[in-house]
Amino acid sequence: MSYGFDTLQIHAGARPDPATGARQTPIYQTTAYVFRDADHAAALFNLQEVGNIYSRLTNPTVSVLAERVATLEGGVGAVCCSSGHAAQILALFPLMGPGRNVVASTRLYGGTVTQFSQTIKRFGWSAKFVDFDDLDAVKAAIDDDTRAVFCESVANPGGYITDLDAVAAVADEAGLPLIVDNTSATPYLCRPIEHGATLVVHSATKYLTGNGTVTGGVVVDSGRFDWSASDKFPSLSAPEPAYHGLKFHETFGPLAYTFHGIAIGLRDLGMTMNPQGAHYTLMGIETLSLRMARHVENAVKVATWLETDPRVTTVTYAGLPSSPYHDRVARICPKGAGGLFTFGVKGGYDACVKLVDNLEIFSHVANLGDTRSLIIHPASTTHRQLTAEQQKAASAGPEVVRVSIGIEDADDLIADLDQALTKATA
Ligand SMILES: *Cc1c(COP(=O)(O)O)cnc(C)c1O
């Protein structure tokens, strides 16, 4: 029996608690789990039997969340971790090594640009940033040391939709996995695996939890990539010394990447999600479709209003018919282009700062995907570390503000923007 999204967002991965009958998934606030006997313990440590050992690796509450997100994304397995940024490192970890590179879109969350252009160099990894609308440039950037292709579905700070099918075809031809950050879209709006993605990463901090309460991340595996087709992915295809020469792909088949993410990734990098955080995210996901539909409905209303306002120079919402990416919405994210977009304000940097300071409902925060409407001026905050050129490529120039439209009354949001724009452009 195959269930619809609304059913799965409530039930996938969960069952009444076998110990107590508790209907809601309990928060298993425990570090360790008692072994039945010494043989059981040995089997668990050898990965011959699946079970809980220690909560750095697995925890029953966190496992329900992993199964739920994997199901909603149409993947075979998932690993939850401590933040979206942790998810990105955890996703790349089995693929990369010193001297290896990832070919990444220029249109990414500002923190990801910094993580990829600066911090991963400490591991000997590097990133090559390319305009993913230029498929020849993506092809040209791929070299013998490339181990992954990385992009966002609906890209932060909004207004851009990646042609996932086209990019997946390029990655596939090169024998490389495509990793898609699906944070801004969520599986309700976009299912990257259906468009050829190998792996999907999430910041659960955003729409999945939905109300700005936790930081969390998830890595979902499609289970479709053949890690043994080349010698490029020895962590998955070659003997693993830390497990007596076990070969993950040969042993675990489509679940190899997920098992590696837990048994090596979480075990040794330790960027684990805690059960309390998983609980909040599970609560959030139960209403994901309802919230996302409202985020989209409100974003369309607010963007449509802004577009006709003379104080506004541009609105980059892919859900508007005027967007150059409007055609991709129907194909890539048919239920809507999300709740995130940018707009330009007449008066540039100074007017943007005044706008942000004069809003009453919108909160000035470095977050997105909250029930509340949020605003930020990327050039003075999230994208501050980037060069002027990188800011422009990420549609985060000095005259641009980014909004994350919440699920309040759209009329109230419009009225709030109206009064603050008046003050900002006076
Ligand atoms: C927030 C965000 C991240 C990073 O997630 P954290 O949970 O803050 O670490 C990565 N990608 C996108 C698209 C995001 O919005």
The ligand as an SDF file (V2000), in Angstrom:
LIG
                    3D

 15 15  0  0  0  0  0  0  0  0999 V2000
   20.3340   27.2500    6.9160 C   0  0  0  0  0  0  0  0  0  0  0  0
   20.8020   26.5550    5.7190 C   0  0  0  0  0  0  0  0  0  0  0  0
   21.9130   25.7110    5.7590 C   0  0  0  0  0  0  0  0  0  0  0  0
   22.7040   25.4950    7.0200 C   0  0  0  0  0  0  0  0  0  0  0  0
   21.9060   24.8870    7.9870 O   0  0  0  0  0  0  0  0  0  0  0  0
   22.1690   25.0660    9.5730 P   0  0  0  0  0  0  0  0  0  0  0  0
   21.1190   24.2060   10.1820 O   0  0  0  0  0  0  0  0  0  0  0  0
   22.0320   26.5070    9.8900 O   0  0  0  0  0  0  0  0  0  0  0  0
   23.5550   24.5750    9.8190 O   0  0  0  0  0  0  0  0  0  0  0  0
   22.2810   25.0710    4.6040 C   0  0  0  0  0  0  0  0  0  0  0  0
   21.6150   25.2600    3.4430 N   0  0  0  0  0  0  0  0  0  0  0  0
   20.5360   26.0660    3.3670 C   0  0  0  0  0  0  0  0  0  0  0  0
   19.8540   26.2320    2.0670 C   0  0  0  0  0  0  0  0  0  0  0  0
   20.0890   26.7430    4.4880 C   0  0  0  0  0  0  0  0  0  0  0  0
   19.0420   27.5480    4.4110 O   0  0  0  0  0  0  0  0  0  0  0  0
  1  2  1  0
  2  3  1  0
  2 14  2  0
  3  4  1  0
  3 10  2  0
  4  5  1  0
  5  6  1  0
  6  7  2  0
  6  8  1  0
  6  9  1  0
 10 11  1  0
 11 12  2  0
 12 13  1  0
 12 14  1  0
 14 15  1  0
M  END
$$$$
